[in-house]
Amino acid sequence: MSKKAELIGSHYPTIYLTVISLLQGIALSQLVPYIIRYLETVENPWTDIHVLPFLLMFLIIFLVWHHYAIGIFFLRWFPNIIDTIIPFIVSIGQFILISFLDFQTSVSDINMEAFTKGYAIYFILGSVAYFGAALRLEPALFTNLMSKENADIHGRLVRKYYNIEGWSILAQGFFAFFIVFMEHYFLLLISLIFFLVHIIVSEYFLLSKIRPHFDKALDEYEGA
């Protein structure tokens, strides 16, 4: 059994998930009062264009936490200062996006242009995190759970998964800039659909490709 793999597997995931859970909880606690005020203010809240940034923001918080939760199972590498900085940068970006959703008396006060620009930048920068995860993954650190051969296969599957995720998020960021350029903010509905498709397809790939091999590799290791 690899001592390095055992060390990373025992400590790093718990610390990382604790930090990101706290930060996402803060982001959600900021967003929810704005959502409540929006629902209380708008006569037809689900047909108003201003509902789109609220839904997108909620999905961002969900996706960030979900993918960090997945990462503690399927990603491993030796952490450095970058891994300390990234969760805070992610959350600061969320806090800024949420600030654009504040309004006093009318939802027309919501700055759709600023939100969409921030959303675009957030996704383009966020794609770097996916590409970075694919690049930094160290399959050898899974050898306390599976054979080296299975660890290498797991590494290939996970790298493919995170690279695809990265390209998807990057494309959505550029599409958001297109919305700003066209000044047609109703197109955020398309962004919302793309985002939902991204979540569904990525979850399907995870459950149909990565998870079955991961479970099989664990079973083979325990039975060896």
N, C-alpha and C positions, 0 to 999 in steps of 0.2 A: 504493500500500500504506500502511495506517495505521501510523505509527511507534509509537503507543500500543499498538495490538494486537500489534505485533511484540515490544515490550518485555515485555508481560504474558505472552505466549505463550512467550517464551524463558526466563524466570526464575522466575516465580511457581509454576507447577505442580511443578517439580522440588523446590523448597524445601518446599512444602506436603506433598507426598507423602513426602519424607524424614522430616519431623517426625512425621507420623501413623504411618508404618511403624514407627519406633522406639518410639513409645508403645504401639502395638498389640502389638508384639513383647514388651514388658515385661508387658503385661496377660496375654498368652498364657503367658508363662513363670511367672506367678503361678498361673494356673488349672490348668495341666497337672499339677503335683504333687498338687493336691487331687483331680483326676480319678483319678489313679493310686491314691491312697490309698483313694478311694471304691471303685474296682473291686476292690481287694485285700481290703477290709473286708466288703463286702456279698455275701451268698451268691448272691442273684439280682439283680444290679445293674440289669438292664434292665427289671425289673418293679417295682422299688421306687420309690415316689413321689419320693424324694430325687434321682433321676436327672434330673428335669425342670429344676431350676435350673441344673445343670451343662450340660445341652444348650442351654438358653436363653442362658446366658452365652457359650458357644462361638459360637452364632449371632450374638450381639451383636458380638463381636470381628470375626467374619467380615464382617458387614454393614457395620460402620463402615469397615473397610479397603477393602472393595469399592466402597462408594459414594464414598469419597474418591478412589480410583483412577479411577472413572468421571468424577468431577468435574473432574479435571485435563484431560480431553478436551472435555467438554461444557459446562463452566461457566467464566466469566471475569468478573472485576471488579477494580477497584483495591483492594488489601488495606489494612486498617487494623488498629488494635490489637485489635478484636473477633476478627479472623481469627487473631491470635496466641493469644488467650485460649481460644477455643472448643476447639481440639484438646486442650488440657490439662484443661479442665473435663470434656470427654467421657471422658478417660482416668481422671481422679480418680474420676468416677462409677463407672467399671468397677472400679477398685481397691476401692472401698467395697463394691460388689455381691459381688465375689469374696471379700472378707473374711467375708461372711455364710456362706460355704460351708465354712469351716474347722471341723474337728471333731477330737477326740482319739481316743476309743475307740469311739464309737457314732454312726451317722449321725443318730440322734434329737437329737444336739446341734446339728444344723444348724437355724438359726432361719428357718423357712419364712416366718413372718409378716414378719420384717424384710426378707428378700430380696424378697418380693412387693411390699411397700411401696416399697422402693428401686427395684425394676423398674418399677413404675407411674410413680414420679416421673421416673425416667430417660427413659422413653418420652415422657411428656408434655413434658418439657423438650427432648428430642431432636426432637420435631415442629417446634419453633421453628427449628431449624437448617434443616430442609427448606423451611419457609415463607420463611425468610430468604434461602436460595439462590435461590428463585423470584423474590423481590423485588429482590435485588441484581444479578441477572444483567444484563450489558451486552452485547447482541448486537453492537454496533458494534465490540467488541474482537475479533470474529472476521473482520473484513474483510481481514486479511492471509491468510486461508485461503479465503474465499468472497466472493461478491458481497454487496452490502448487502441486496438482496432476499432472498437465501438465508439471510443472517445473521438477518434479521427472522423468517423462517419457523422457523429453528432456535430462536430465542428463544421463540417461542410454544409450540413443542413441548416444550421443556425446562421452561418455567414450568408447563405443564400437568402434566408428569411429576412435578416436585417438589412441587407442590401436592397431587396425589393421594397421593404418598408421605407427606406431612405429615399429611393427614387419616387415613390408615391407621395410622400410628404413634400419633397422638393417641388414636384409638379403642381401640387395644390397651392404651394406658396406663390409660384409664378402665376397661377390662375388668379389668385387674389390680387396680384399687382395688375393683371389685365382688367379686373373689375374696377380698380381705382382709375386706371387710364380711361376706361369707357364711361366711368361715372354712372354705371348702372348697378346700384347696390342690391337690387332685387336678385341679381345673379348670385348673391350669397346663398340663395336656396340651392343652386347647383353645387356650391362648395359644401353645403350641409349634406347633400346626397353623396358627393364624392367621399366625404369624411365617413359617413355610415358604411358605404361600400368598402372603404379601406379597413374599417374595423371588422366587418363581417368576413371579408376575404382573408385578412391576416389571421383571424381566429380559426378559420377553416384550415388554412395551411398548417397552423400550429397543431391543431387536433388531428389532422389527417397524415401529417408527415413527421413532425418533430416528436410529438408526444408518444406515438406508438413505438418508434425506435428507442426512445429514452426508456420507456417502461420495459421493453424487451431486453435492453442492455442491462438494466438493473437486475432483472430476473435471472439472466444468464450469469451475472457476477455473483449473485447470492447462491446460485446452484452449483457454482464451480468448486 
